[in-house]
Amino acid sequence: MAALAYLHRDGIVRRLGPASPWLVGLGVVCKAAAFGSALRFGAGSLAFALAVVGLEVAPAWWRAALSHPWLRKLGEASFSIYLWQQPFYEMHAQGAGLWTLPAALACGFACHYGLEKPARLRLNDWREGQARQQALATIQWAQGGA
């Protein structure tokens, strides 16, 4: 659905872009309510996809709200949070209580910002250094040096 929305984004942006906040609301209602799978996963996912495609012409207040630093940090850590939510969801399903939601968020943030991001930065620095050394060796070789 998202791919189709992307392919037809020009028409969607003109027609539905200003409705982006309402589409997010519709998506949340479809996902949260006890609807059947078609409505939850079909209409809810479609509403979110259309909302994202129309962001460039969404109201300024909506774009500003979505650009809030905490939402950006949440977006950066979202995959880590997604990975950590499953064990906490299982604990919640077995009666552990609502403390599992903030615990999953805390573990996801800690894993992303304490482990994944620093490791990725170090790996990128190392790879950049390797590429620089290889480029210098190639230049020396091209200039006739050994």
BAFI-3210 file (N, C-alpha, C; in Angstrom, 3 decimals, decimal comma, padded with zeros to 6 digits):
// residues 146
n [1|2|3|4|5|6|7|8|9|10|11|12|13|14|15|16|17|18|19|20|21|22|23|24|25|26|27|28|29|30|31|32|33|34|35|36|37|38|39|40|41|42|43|44|45|46|47|48|49|50|51|52|53|54|55|56|57|58|59|60|61|62|63|64|65|66|67|68|69|70|71|72|73|74|75|76|77|78|79|80|81|82|83|84|85|86|87|88|89|90|91|92|93|94|95|96|97|98|99|100|101|102|103|104|105|106|107|108|109|110|111|112|113|114|115|116|117|118|119|120|121|122|123|124|125|126|127|128|129|130|131|132|133|134|135|136|137|138|139|140|141|142|143|144|145|146]
n.u [000,818|001,913|003,822|002,248|000,971|003,188|003,967|001,853|002,004|001,940|-000,710|-001,971|-000,751|-001,650|-004,408|-004,776|-002,773|-003,077|-004,760|-003,260|-002,828|-005,345|-005,493|-003,520|-004,748|-006,983|-005,619|-004,558|-006,917|-007,969|-005,959|-005,929|-008,515|-010,916|-011,236|-011,783|-009,213|-008,838|-009,616|-007,977|-005,312|-005,374|-006,904|-005,904|-003,089|-002,987|-003,984|-001,909|000,214|-000,682|-000,756|001,957|002,985|001,765|002,989|004,648|003,014|001,451|-000,227|001,595|001,853|001,576|003,768|005,760|005,220|005,803|008,488|009,640|012,277|012,262|010,578|012,058|014,287|012,988|012,227|014,758|015,567|013,680|013,769|015,306|013,661|011,472|012,577|013,029|010,495|009,103|009,851|008,964|006,303|005,418|005,783|003,912|001,572|001,412|000,563|002,170|001,814|001,482|003,982|005,699|005,717|007,083|009,502|010,292|010,645|012,739|014,802|015,087|015,896|018,277|019,793|020,025|021,190|023,276|024,748|024,389|024,516|027,025|028,748|028,261|029,190|031,936|032,622|032,092|034,002|036,333|036,076|036,160|038,775|040,156|039,431|040,618|043,345|043,614|043,074|045,238|047,348|046,743|047,086|049,818|050,832|049,943|051,492|053,883|055,273|056,140]
n.v [-001,190|001,227|001,565|001,929|004,294|005,948|005,905|007,262|009,740|012,526|013,256|012,430|014,031|016,592|016,292|015,044|015,846|018,181|016,987|015,364|015,266|014,326|011,902|010,477|010,330|008,752|006,418|005,681|005,199|003,051|001,139|000,863|000,282|-002,351|-003,588|-005,656|-007,595|-006,666|-003,982|-003,005|-003,603|-003,064|-000,582|001,032|000,951|002,003|004,597|005,674|005,513|007,270|009,619|010,052|010,338|012,714|014,653|016,800|018,905|019,241|020,890|023,619|023,646|020,972|019,748|021,013|019,985|017,284|017,489|017,775|017,570|015,313|013,510|013,017|011,731|009,485|008,364|007,775|005,760|003,845|001,259|-000,238|-000,045|-001,408|-003,990|-004,529|-004,450|-006,850|-008,952|-007,612|-007,218|-009,848|-010,345|-008,538|-009,659|-011,885|-010,872|-008,937|-006,177|-002,578|-001,406|-002,455|-001,161|001,458|000,290|-001,185|000,924|002,301|000,357|000,075|002,698|002,894|000,809|001,646|004,294|003,887|001,690|000,798|003,198|004,459|002,321|002,158|004,681|004,426|002,295|003,487|005,550|003,998|002,650|004,829|005,695|003,463|003,602|006,030|005,421|003,484|005,032|006,830|005,030|004,164|006,547|007,005|004,733|005,303|007,493|006,408|005,544|003,085]
n.w [000,000|000,823|-001,147|-003,447|-002,718|-002,671|-005,374|-006,540|-005,434|-006,110|-006,863|-004,522|-002,609|-003,331|-002,889|-000,340|001,407|003,161|004,990|006,570|009,488|010,317|009,020|010,352|012,838|012,119|011,408|013,917|015,360|013,866|014,284|017,069|017,944|018,438|015,855|012,932|011,254|008,603|008,669|010,715|009,858|007,137|006,452|008,528|008,138|005,543|005,991|007,596|005,736|003,698|005,163|005,678|003,080|002,360|003,936|003,127|002,320|004,474|007,238|008,751|011,554|012,144|010,903|012,371|014,915|014,504|014,144|016,562|018,948|020,745|019,473|017,213|018,342|019,317|016,880|015,794|017,525|017,100|015,866|017,657|019,890|018,889|018,707|021,422|022,530|022,356|024,326|026,611|026,014|026,098|028,848|029,829|028,780|030,341|032,684|033,934|034,160|033,514|033,656|031,896|029,407|029,686|030,456|028,201|026,392|027,705|027,643|024,866|024,110|025,644|024,547|021,864|022,001|023,775|022,919|020,124|018,478|019,284|018,530|015,778|014,956|015,579|013,885|011,401|011,445|011,481|009,023|007,296|007,754|006,765|004,059|003,392|003,722|001,723|-000,533|-000,463|-000,848|-003,437|-004,865|-004,448|-005,754|-008,364|-008,928|-009,324|-007,167|-004,722]
ca.u [000,000|002,789|004,466|001,252|000,808|004,379|003,921|000,812|002,103|001,611|-002,154|-002,315|-000,272|-002,574|-005,744|-004,840|-001,694|-003,552|-005,490|-002,303|-003,095|-006,570|-005,178|-002,813|-005,794|-007,731|-004,739|-004,489|-008,208|-008,071|-005,019|-006,186|-009,860|-011,079|-011,792|-011,240|-007,872|-008,835|-009,669|-006,785|-004,067|-005,570|-007,250|-004,987|-001,791|-003,181|-004,105|-000,562|001,009|-001,146|-000,348|003,393|003,184|001,280|003,606|005,281|002,032|000,643|-000,183|002,891|001,852|001,722|005,174|006,561|005,011|006,521|009,921|010,065|013,493|012,007|010,030|013,188|015,050|012,161|012,344|016,097|015,669|012,465|014,017|015,729|012,452|010,695|013,182|012,891|009,114|008,542|009,896|008,126|004,912|005,143|005,616|002,628|000,512|001,353|000,066|003,204|001,378|001,806|005,372|006,481|005,852|008,252|010,717|010,682|011,173|014,040|015,786|015,316|016,718|019,605|020,497|020,353|022,100|024,423|025,518|024,345|024,992|028,479|029,426|028,150|030,101|033,310|032,801|032,163|035,315|037,327|035,928|036,644|040,234|040,602|039,261|041,630|044,626|043,592|043,168|046,622|048,178|046,454|047,726|051,262|051,071|049,736|052,587|055,104|055,887|055,771]
ca.v [000,000|002,394|001,724|002,536|005,689|006,664|006,045|008,236|010,763|013,882|013,427|012,268|015,213|017,703|016,051|014,596|016,374|018,995|016,151|014,452|014,999|013,539|010,546|009,824|010,006|007,602|005,252|005,297|004,610|001,734|000,202|000,682|-000,232|-003,794|-003,870|-006,846|-007,464|-005,867|-002,564|-002,664|-003,657|-002,482|000,839|001,719|001,104|002,919|005,954|006,112|005,709|008,495|010,743|010,280|010,836|014,087|015,533|018,008|019,998|019,224|022,181|023,942|023,246|019,517|019,464|021,458|019,018|016,051|017,770|017,961|016,774|014,014|012,601|012,613|010,730|008,279|007,789|007,194|004,550|003,046|-000,157|-000,848|-000,159|-002,495|-005,258|-004,736|-004,500|-008,201|-009,635|-006,898|-007,521|-011,183|-010,204|-007,864|-010,630|-012,837|-010,177|-008,149|-004,813|-001,547|-000,963|-003,031|-000,195|002,322|-000,531|-001,477|002,178|002,571|-000,594|000,424|003,918|002,589|-000,021|002,436|005,415|003,463|000,634|000,778|004,435|004,586|001,300|002,553|005,805|003,909|001,523|004,439|006,200|003,014|002,425|006,044|005,642|002,432|004,132|007,077|004,738|002,846|006,096|007,311|003,994|004,201|007,757|006,748|003,768|005,990|008,426|005,655|005,111|001,726]
ca.w [000,000|000,896|-002,456|-004,341|-002,303|-003,103|-006,834|-006,901|-004,395|-006,548|-006,709|-003,110|-001,888|-003,598|-002,331|001,045|002,236|004,282|005,943|007,196|010,911|010,446|008,576|011,461|013,821|011,601|011,536|015,326|015,721|013,224|014,907|018,494|018,200|018,262|014,537|012,283|010,690|007,366|009,033|011,515|009,106|005,814|006,499|009,434|007,464|004,415|006,532|007,966|004,511|003,047|006,009|005,482|001,720|002,286|004,933|002,587|002,248|005,696|007,946|009,364|012,959|012,191|010,580|013,515|016,007|014,165|014,151|017,944|019,199|021,372|018,465|016,359|019,095|019,313|015,547|015,646|018,338|016,920|015,594|018,924|020,719|018,288|019,100|022,856|023,012|022,360|025,632|027,584|025,648|026,641|030,291|030,052|028,465|031,452|033,861|034,604|034,407|032,527|033,783|030,804|028,305|029,895|030,517|026,815|025,843|028,330|027,109|023,468|024,073|026,180|023,574|020,677|022,262|024,556|022,274|018,657|017,855|019,432|017,727|014,372|014,736|015,564|012,650|010,286|011,522|011,077|007,587|006,631|007,838|005,832|002,701|003,207|003,526|000,411|-001,535|-000,463|-001,474|-004,870|-005,402|-004,463|-006,824|-009,647|-009,123|-009,564|-005,926|-004,337]
c.u [000,864|003,460|003,502|001,035|001,995|004,355|002,923|000,823|001,705|000,119|-002,584|-001,925|-001,237|-003,908|-005,752|-003,767|-002,166|-004,297|-004,575|-002,564|-004,327|-006,342|-004,409|-003,819|-006,616|-006,906|-004,665|-005,788|-008,333|-007,154|-005,406|-007,536|-009,920|-011,789|-011,208|-009,894|-007,831|-008,828|-008,420|-005,542|-004,193|-005,782|-006,298|-003,633|-001,891|-003,270|-002,734|000,289|000,613|-000,735|001,122|003,655|002,780|001,941|004,159|004,307|001,085|000,718|001,145|002,949|002,078|003,179|006,078|006,431|005,794|008,030|010,457|011,269|013,232|011,400|011,115|014,019|014,290|012,253|013,693|016,212|014,533|012,735|014,471|014,535|011,587|011,261|012,962|011,453|008,596|008,670|009,028|006,639|004,522|004,945|004,276|001,472|000,360|000,992|001,064|002,791|001,876|003,236|006,205|006,659|007,019|009,557|011,215|011,264|012,565|015,116|016,106|016,193|018,143|020,416|020,926|021,428|023,344|025,312|025,564|024,933|026,498|029,252|029,397|029,087|031,553|033,582|032,905|033,509|036,412|037,290|036,429|038,166|040,808|040,525|040,311|043,002|044,702|043,732|044,591|047,560|047,973|047,119|049,229|051,618|050,983|050,874|053,927|055,818|055,432|054,895]
c.v [001,256|002,641|002,353|003,998|006,520|006,907|007,105|009,434|012,161|014,167|013,341|013,502|016,370|017,518|015,821|015,174|017,215|018,190|015,203|014,218|014,123|012,095|009,783|009,431|008,799|006,331|004,753|004,624|003,205|000,711|-000,116|000,030|-001,729|-004,103|-005,174|-006,549|-006,570|-004,376|-002,152|-002,569|-003,057|-000,986|001,616|001,971|002,071|004,368|006,496|006,395|007,007|009,729|011,070|010,873|012,305|015,064|016,832|019,172|019,986|020,590|022,371|023,487|021,748|019,114|019,871|020,477|017,731|016,245|017,986|017,047|015,400|013,023|012,138|011,541|009,407|007,574|007,142|005,863|003,562|001,570|-000,881|-001,038|-001,302|-003,851|-005,556|-004,890|-005,924|-008,912|-008,933|-007,092|-008,879|-011,127|-009,555|-008,838|-011,656|-012,154|-009,293|-006,704|-003,837|-001,024|-001,461|-002,073|000,760|001,526|-000,863|-000,230|002,465|001,637|-000,276|001,656|003,622|001,774|000,813|003,469|005,004|002,441|000,787|002,034|004,627|003,552|001,664|003,714|005,332|003,113|002,441|005,158|005,259|002,799|003,630|006,090|004,613|002,940|005,199|006,448|004,092|003,890|006,629|006,300|003,978|005,403|007,562|005,787|004,443|006,950|007,715|005,214|003,705|001,852]
c.w [000,000|-000,444|-003,456|-004,005|-002,766|-004,609|-007,289|-005,959|-004,841|-006,388|-005,260|-002,324|-002,091|-002,880|-000,822|001,959|003,400|005,352|006,703|008,691|011,124|010,018|009,652|012,539|013,394|011,725|012,967|015,764|015,131|013,891|016,350|018,785|017,902|016,943|014,016|011,643|009,458|007,691|009,806|010,650|007,713|005,878|007,402|008,783|006,295|004,900|006,934|006,735|003,814|003,849|005,795|004,101|001,623|003,240|004,355|002,438|003,445|006,364|008,681|010,823|013,100|011,905|011,736|014,682|015,741|014,144|015,561|018,232|019,829|020,389|017,505|017,053|019,143|017,956|015,313|016,377|018,064|016,643|016,854|019,850|020,212|018,710|020,580|023,323|023,151|023,713|026,688|027,288|026,208|028,152|030,616|029,818|029,586|032,771|034,581|034,867|033,354|032,630|032,604|029,624|028,545|029,978|029,113|026,158|026,398|027,783|025,652|023,323|024,543|025,178|022,362|020,967|023,055|023,870|020,748|018,014|018,056|018,591|016,248|014,052|014,676|014,285|011,436|010,268|011,045|009,564|006,797|006,637|006,879|004,395|002,405|002,954|002,142|-000,693|-001,618|-001,125|-002,980|-005,530|-005,492|-005,590|-008,197|-009,954|-009,301|-008,313|-005,571|-003,154]
res [m|a|a|l|a|y|l|h|r|d|g|i|v|r|r|l|g|p|a|s|p|w|l|v|g|l|g|v|v|c|k|a|a|a|f|g|s|a|l|r|f|g|a|g|s|l|a|f|a|l|a|v|v|g|l|e|v|a|p|a|w|w|r|a|a|l|s|h|p|w|l|r|k|l|g|e|a|s|f|s|i|y|l|w|q|q|p|f|y|e|m|h|a|q|g|a|g|l|w|t|l|p|a|a|l|a|c|g|f|a|c|h|y|g|l|e|k|p|a|r|l|r|l|n|d|w|r|e|g|q|a|r|q|q|a|l|a|t|i|q|w|a|q|g|g|a]
***
